[in-house]
């Protein structure tokens, strides 16, 4: 093996290690439109049906409002709006995933995300995971940890801690 081949192999393996941020494990999968997404199950507190929300003035459009969940005020983000997808009427399958979100200063924030439908809890092994693609997704690339495969189905695995921007966090913090 010559030096060029060794360097290419080292670069390929280094690039693959950098790109494969998603780890094997269990992920809650859900649907937005025709796409399947997943978030690490450890981030999920619970799944609830839609409930009355109070809209808060001067919040980003993707923030639907706040809910009162057992005495705790929780901000709710509509992922369809966040991802720039077409708005659709809520259905009986539309629900809120209540999750824990780690802020940059390492404090914990509870946040609800509205999704079209929860699918399942899927367990992905390393051979079912691939790095994020370099093209063609509807979600900002920095949100994607990787791609999971279940048979012929593809699941876009998102970084739960990056679902909201620092600006949105400050608005959400002031709401909560």
C-alpha positions, 0 to 999 in steps of 0.5 A: 500500500502506498502513502497516497492510499494510506492517506485516502483511507485515513481521510475516509475513516476520519470523515466517516467518524465525523459524519456519523454522529448518530449512535445505535439505540432506541429512537421514537419515530414520528411522521411529518408529511410523507417523511419519517423522523426520529429522536432519541427515546431518552429525550422523550418524557411523554406523548400527549394528545393535542390540548388547548394552547395559549398563543403568546404574542411576539413569539416566532411563528413556529411556537404554537403557544404554551400548554398547562401540563399538570401545573407546569407551563410548557412551550409547544413548537410546531415542527411543520412550521419550523421546517417550512412544510405546508400547514395542514389541519390537525387530525386525531393522530396529531399529537405533542411529544413532550421532551427534554431539551439541553440548552447551551448552558447545560440547563434542562428545558421541557418542550413540546413538539407537534407532529402529524403522527407518532409511529413507533419506538425503533431500535437501530444497530450501527449497520442500520445507521448512516451519516447525514446526506450532503443534499436534498433534505427539507430540514436544516442539515445541522439538525440531522444526526444521521439516517436510519433504515428499517427495511425499505423505510428511511428515518431522518434522525434529528438532534433533539438538542438543536430543534430550537435556535438560541433566539427561540430558546430565549423566547421560550425561556421567558415563556416558561 
